[in-house]
Amino acid sequence: MRIPPQTWMTAPETRAVMDILNRDGDMARFVGGCVRSAVLDLPIADVDIATRYNPETVTKILEAEGIRVVPTGLEHGTVTAVVNHEHFEITTLRLDVETDGRRAVVAFTEDWREDAARRDFTMNAMFMRPDGSLDDPFGGHSDALAGKVRFVGDPVTRIREDVLRILRFFRFHAHYGRGAIDPAGLHACHETAPLIRELSGERIRVEFLKLLVAPSPLSVLEIMEKSGVLPVFLPGPYDFETLSRLIAFGSRTPDPVLRLAAFAPERADQAFRASERMRFSNAEAARFHTLSTTELAPLPEEAAARREIYRHGNALFEDLIRLQAARGVLDLRHAERLRTLSAHWPKPELPVRGADLVKMGLAAGPAVGEALRRLEAWWIAGDFAPDRETCLAETRRIIAEESK
């Protein structure tokens, strides 16, 4: 079986790496996501290469031809070749020696099938030679075309090797699946779901947010809830209707944090915090909390809307508007008017800074902060209209008042 040559396969950078690695025969093949995408005629994100060479040999023969090699994961047999700013992750064929559900101790092999047998799903266990011919030991080609996400070999064995594969199973079905979810895989995920508690929050976050940006993740989320997988790391209640309406509004780039706030908002009185379990960054956690807990009542006056834009910033305000419309708090026409207002009114900056107050003779410290807070409140009450000179005059009045 042969895949027609695609642009990324024949690019000079790709050809340079593959020609060098295959100089002595069939020593390197494309693997993983780029092969799956080639089969499905989808755009690729990265070019991954599997090779019979060990990392030291890969480095030696590429550097001998002037190609820069970065040792990105030597313990797992991975280096990265860089050609004209294009990156190629090159990994030596491996087999698992020891696994604990989170990480694996591996040994190198020269057997393509042994490497394929340790991979998660059949559609990820295909190799492709530079001429487009496929090596497909587990039927990944037909599974990919049929939209069937199927574990390689025994599903429970694959999951116990790496528990994250539970979430990957659902994520892959959300993105590539068609029809009913694979029953054997689903049963294995149900049986092993408690093991998710052993995963780090970072790994859960990355995988689950990738699931949420699927074109329509709702049916998969329903299956995850019914199978007992979802409550293990994201307790309910779940709001499928709000998420459905949010998705229906459409967006060029699906926003996973916004979708999560629609689906499982974080409540102020909630003991379990999804943002903490998934180890959100401080900025992500603050945004998620604001999206979850802020309710914007209808804002009939533009001045009130401008105050909210100033409080949250344009981007977050527009997210809140979309979310409130999805929750049914705002009607769609009113939400559209508010989004239009935001698009034409960038959040302004207070025209006066602390340095200006110091120049006026106010001692640096808490007094400056307090004067700025008073000035800002006055400026907001004036609907952000006072310009710098007017604000400076008000600042002098505030300082004079404070000095009495």
C-alpha positions in Angstrom: 0.0 0.0 0.0 1.4 3.4 -1.0 0.5 6.9 0.0 0.9 9.5 -2.8 3.8 11.9 -2.1 2.8 14.9 -0.1 4.5 18.3 0.1 6.1 17.7 3.5 7.4 14.3 2.3 9.2 15.7 -0.7 10.4 19.0 0.9 14.2 19.5 0.6 14.6 19.5 4.4 12.8 16.2 4.8 14.6 14.6 1.9 18.0 15.7 3.3 17.4 13.9 6.6 15.8 10.8 5.1 18.4 10.4 2.4 21.2 10.5 4.9 19.5 8.1 7.3 18.6 5.6 4.5 22.0 5.7 2.7 22.7 2.1 3.8 19.2 0.7 3.3 15.8 0.7 5.0 17.0 2.4 8.3 14.5 5.2 8.8 10.8 5.6 8.2 8.1 8.2 9.0 6.0 7.2 12.0 3.1 8.4 14.2 0.9 11.4 13.6 2.4 12.4 10.3 1.6 9.0 8.8 -1.9 9.0 10.3 -2.5 12.4 8.8 -1.1 11.3 5.4 -3.5 8.4 5.3 -6.4 10.7 6.2 -5.2 13.5 3.9 -5.0 15.9 6.8 -2.4 18.7 7.4 0.5 17.6 9.6 1.9 19.3 12.7 5.2 17.6 13.1 7.4 15.1 11.2 8.4 12.2 13.4 10.9 9.6 12.2 11.7 6.1 13.6 15.1 4.6 12.9 17.1 1.4 13.5 20.1 3.5 14.4 20.9 4.3 18.0 20.9 8.0 18.9 24.7 8.3 18.9 24.9 7.0 15.3 22.0 9.2 14.2 23.9 12.2 15.6 27.2 11.2 14.1 26.0 10.6 10.5 23.8 13.7 10.4 26.3 16.1 11.9 28.9 14.7 9.4 26.6 16.1 6.7 26.3 19.5 8.4 22.9 19.0 10.0 22.5 20.3 13.6 21.3 17.6 16.0 19.8 18.4 19.5 19.8 15.6 22.2 16.2 16.2 23.2 15.5 12.9 24.9 18.4 10.6 24.8 17.1 8.4 27.6 14.2 7.5 25.3 16.3 7.3 22.2 15.2 10.7 20.8 17.2 13.4 19.1 15.9 16.3 17.0 17.5 17.3 13.6 17.2 20.9 12.6 17.3 21.8 8.9 16.5 25.4 7.8 14.5 25.9 11.0 12.5 22.7 10.3 12.5 20.2 13.2 12.5 16.4 12.8 12.1 14.3 15.9 14.1 11.0 15.3 13.6 8.1 17.7 15.4 4.8 17.8 13.1 1.7 17.6 12.2 0.6 21.1 10.6 -2.0 23.2 9.4 -1.6 26.8 11.5 -3.3 29.5 9.6 -2.0 32.5 6.5 0.2 32.9 4.6 1.6 35.9 1.7 3.4 34.2 3.5 6.7 34.1 6.9 6.2 32.6 8.8 3.4 30.8 12.2 1.9 30.9 13.0 1.1 27.3 15.6 -0.9 25.3 16.5 -0.3 21.7 15.7 -2.8 19.0 16.0 -3.0 15.2 12.7 -4.8 14.8 9.9 -2.5 13.3 7.1 -4.8 14.6 8.4 -4.8 18.2 8.3 -1.0 18.1 4.9 -0.9 16.6 3.6 -3.4 19.2 4.4 -1.0 22.1 2.4 1.9 20.6 -1.1 2.9 21.7 -3.5 2.7 18.8 -3.4 0.9 15.5 -3.6 4.2 13.5 -0.4 5.3 15.3 1.4 2.1 14.7 2.1 2.5 11.0 5.4 3.2 9.4 5.9 4.9 6.0 9.0 4.8 3.8 10.1 7.8 1.9 8.4 6.5 -1.2 5.1 6.5 0.6 4.8 2.7 1.0 3.2 1.6 4.3 4.3 -1.0 6.8 1.0 -1.6 8.7 1.4 -4.6 11.0 -1.8 -4.1 13.0 -4.4 -2.8 10.5 -4.1 0.9 11.3 -4.7 2.0 7.7 -8.2 0.5 7.5 -9.0 1.6 11.1 -8.0 5.2 10.3 -10.1 5.3 7.2 -13.1 3.7 9.1 -12.7 6.1 12.0 -12.0 3.3 14.5 -9.8 4.1 17.4 -8.5 0.7 18.5 -5.7 -0.3 20.9 -2.8 -2.3 19.7 -3.1 -5.7 21.2 -4.8 -6.1 24.6 -6.3 -2.7 25.7 -5.8 -3.3 29.4 -2.1 -4.1 28.9 -1.6 -0.9 26.8 -3.3 1.2 29.5 -1.3 -0.3 32.3 1.9 0.6 30.4 0.7 4.3 30.3 -2.5 5.3 32.1 -2.7 8.5 30.1 -3.8 6.3 27.2 -7.3 6.3 28.8 -7.7 10.0 28.0 -5.9 9.6 24.7 -8.5 6.9 23.7 -11.3 9.4 24.1 -9.4 12.3 22.7 -8.6 10.3 19.5 -12.2 9.2 19.1 -13.3 12.8 19.5 -11.0 13.9 16.7 -10.8 10.9 14.4 -13.6 8.5 15.4 -16.7 7.8 13.5 -19.6 5.7 14.6 -19.7 3.7 17.8 -16.7 3.8 20.1 -14.6 0.6 20.2 -16.3 -1.6 22.9 -13.2 -3.4 23.9 -11.3 -0.1 24.4 -14.2 1.4 26.3 -14.5 -1.6 28.6 -10.8 -1.4 29.4 -11.0 2.3 30.1 -14.0 1.7 32.5 -12.1 -1.0 34.3 -8.9 1.0 34.8 -10.4 4.5 35.3 -9.3 4.7 39.0 -5.7 4.6 37.8 -6.1 8.1 36.4 -5.6 9.4 40.0 -1.9 8.4 39.6 -1.3 10.8 36.7 0.2 14.2 37.1 -2.1 17.2 36.7 0.0 18.5 33.8 -0.5 15.4 31.7 -4.2 15.3 32.4 -4.6 19.0 31.5 -2.7 18.7 28.2 -4.7 15.7 27.1 -8.1 16.8 28.2 -7.8 20.3 26.8 -6.9 18.7 23.4 -10.1 16.7 23.6 -12.2 19.8 24.3 -11.0 21.5 21.1 -12.4 18.7 18.9 -15.1 19.9 16.5 -17.8 18.3 18.6 -16.6 16.6 21.8 -20.1 16.3 23.4 -20.8 12.7 22.6 -17.4 11.6 23.8 -17.8 13.6 27.0 -21.2 11.8 27.6 -19.5 8.5 27.1 -16.7 9.4 29.5 -19.3 10.4 32.1 -21.4 7.2 31.8 -18.3 5.0 31.8 -17.1 6.6 35.1 -13.9 8.0 33.6 -14.7 11.7 33.7 -15.7 11.9 37.4 -12.3 10.5 38.4 -10.5 13.8 37.5 -13.4 16.3 36.9 -16.3 15.9 39.3 -19.6 17.3 38.1 -22.2 18.6 37.7 -21.7 18.9 33.9 -23.5 21.4 31.7 -23.8 19.7 28.3 -26.5 22.2 27.1 -24.3 25.3 27.7 -21.3 23.7 26.0 -23.5 22.6 23.1 -24.8 26.2 22.6 -21.3 27.6 23.0 -20.0 25.3 20.3 -22.9 26.2 18.1 -22.0 29.9 18.2 -18.8 28.9 16.3 -15.3 30.2 16.6 -12.3 30.2 14.3 -10.1 28.7 17.1 -11.9 26.6 19.7 -10.9 27.7 23.2 -10.5 24.8 25.6 -10.5 26.8 28.8 -13.7 28.7 27.7 -15.3 25.3 26.8 -14.3 23.9 30.2 -15.9 26.8 32.0 -19.1 26.2 30.0 -19.1 22.5 30.7 -17.8 22.2 34.3 -17.6 25.7 35.8 -15.7 26.1 39.0 -17.8 27.3 41.9 -16.5 29.5 44.7 -17.7 27.0 47.4 -16.3 23.9 45.6 -13.8 21.9 47.6 -12.3 20.3 44.4 -10.8 22.8 42.0 -10.3 21.5 38.5 -7.7 24.2 37.8 -5.6 23.0 40.8 -6.0 19.3 39.8 -4.9 20.0 36.2 -2.1 22.3 37.4 -3.2 25.4 35.4 -0.8 28.3 35.3 -1.7 31.2 37.6 -3.0 33.1 34.5 -5.1 30.2 33.2 -6.5 29.5 36.7 -7.5 33.1 37.2 -9.1 33.2 33.7 -11.0 29.9 34.3 -12.2 31.1 37.7 -13.4 34.4 36.3 -15.2 32.7 33.4 -16.8 30.2 35.8 -18.0 32.6 38.5 -18.7 36.0 36.8 -22.3 36.7 35.8 -22.8 39.7 33.6 -26.3 40.9 33.9 -27.8 42.6 30.8 -26.0 45.9 30.3 -28.5 48.2 28.6 -26.2 51.3 28.9 -23.0 51.5 27.0 -21.3 53.2 29.9 -21.9 50.1 32.1 -20.5 47.9 29.3 -17.4 50.0 29.1 -16.9 49.7 32.8 -17.0 45.9 32.5 -14.6 46.0 29.5 -12.2 48.1 31.5 -12.5 45.7 34.5 -11.9 42.5 32.5 -10.1 43.5 29.3 -11.6 43.2 25.8 -10.7 39.5 25.2 -12.0 38.3 28.5 -15.1 40.5 28.3 -16.0 39.0 24.9 -15.5 35.5 26.3 -17.8 36.3 29.2 -20.4 37.6 26.7 -20.3 34.4 24.7 -20.5 32.3 27.8 -23.4 34.3 29.2 -25.3 33.9 26.0 -24.6 30.2 26.0 -26.0 30.0 29.5 -29.1 31.9 28.5 -28.4 34.9 30.7 -28.1 37.2 27.6 -30.1 37.0 24.5 -28.1 36.7 21.3 -28.9 40.1 19.9 -27.9 41.9 23.0 -24.7 39.8 23.2 -23.9 40.7 19.6 -24.3 44.4 20.4 -21.9 44.1 23.4 -19.3 42.2 21.3 -19.5 45.0 18.6 -19.1 47.6 21.3 -16.0 45.8 22.6 -14.6 45.5 19.1 -14.7 49.2 18.6 -13.7 50.3 22.1 -10.2 49.0 23.1 -9.7 49.1 26.9 -8.0 52.4 27.7 -5.2 53.1 30.1 -5.3 55.6 32.9 -3.6 58.7 31.5 -1.7 59.3 34.7 1.0 57.0 36.3 2.7 56.8 39.7 5.8 58.6 38.3 3.6 61.7 37.6 2.5 61.8 41.2 6.0 61.6 42.5 7.0 64.5 40.2 4.2 66.5 41.9 5.9 66.0 45.2 4.0 63.0 46.6 6.3 60.6 48.4 6.7 57.2 46.7 4.9 54.5 48.6 1.3 53.7 49.7 0.2 57.3 49.3 0.8 57.1 45.6 -1.2 53.9 45.2 -4.1 55.4 47.2 -4.1 58.6 45.1 -4.1 56.6 41.9 -7.0 54.5 43.1 -9.0 57.6 43.8 -8.1 59.1 40.5 -9.0 55.9 38.6 -12.5 55.8 40.3 -13.1 59.4 39.3 -11.9 58.7 35.7 -14.2 55.6 35.5 -17.1 57.6 36.8 -16.5 60.1 34.1 -16.9 57.3 31.5 -13.1 57.4 30.7 -13.6 60.8 29.0 -11.1 63.0 30.9 -7.8 63.4 29.1 -4.4 63.5 30.6 -4.4 67.2 31.4 -7.8 67.0 33.1 -6.6 63.9 35.0 -3.4 65.7 36.1 -5.6 68.6 37.4 -7.7 66.1 39.3 -4.6 64.5 40.7 -3.3 67.8 42.0 -6.7 68.4 43.7 -6.5 64.9 45.3 -2.9 65.5 46.5 -3.9 68.8 47.9 -6.9 67.3 49.7 -4.7 64.5 51.2 -2.1 67.0 52.4 -4.6 69.0 54.5 
